[in-house]
């Protein structure tokens, strides 16, 4: 019984390691760098993906200076 438990633990650790490796495929469309305070460290087309924002932050999206500050039309 003891060896069975050890074998089961080994198989589970190999499976979990394999699943974790599949989360970031080599041909991913994302790049990963050190995260900034407001970001996740995951980049798409050169722009860092931000954390999820709640409704409390909606005013930040409606400010007049947003286009100049964030270059929202950049592709």
N, C-alpha and C positions, 0 to 999 in steps of 0.2 A: 504494500500500500504506500509506503514511504517513497519508493522509487517511482511509482505512478504519479504521485504528487509532484515530484521533481521534474519528471518528464512533461507533465502538463504545464508546469510553470515555464519550462524552457520553450515549449511550443508556443505558448501565449506571448512570451517576450519576443520571439522571432516574428510572429504575425504582427504584433503591434509596431515593431520597428519597421517592418516592411510597409505598413499603412502610413506611418509618419513620413517615410521617404517619398511616397507617392503624392504628398500634398504639394510639393514644389517640383514639378517636372522640369527637366533640363531645357525643354523647348517652350517654356512658359512665356506668355506675352507680358509678364510682369518682371520687374527687376527689384531687388531688395537691397536696401542700404540701412544705415543707422537711422532710426526714427527721429524726427524733429519733435518738439514738445506737443505740437498739434496734430501730428501725423502718425501713420501706422508703420512707416518704413517700407511700405509696398508702393512701387511706382508703376504708372501706366503712361506710356508715351511721354516720359520725362516729367510727369507731374505726380506728386505724392498724394496718395489716397488718404483722406482725413478720417478721423473717428466719426462715428454716427452722431448726428446732432439732433437734439430734441426741438420741440416747438419754441423753447425759450430763446433759441438762437436765430429765429426767423428775421429779426430786425437787422442782423448783420448782413443778410443777403439782399436787403432792400436799400442799402445805403447808396448815395450818389457817386461815391468814389470807387465803387467796387471794380468797374471795368479797368480803371487806371492801375489799381493796386494788384489785381489778380490776373489781368489779361485774359478775361473769360472767353474771348473769341479765338484764342490760340488753338491750333489743331495739331 
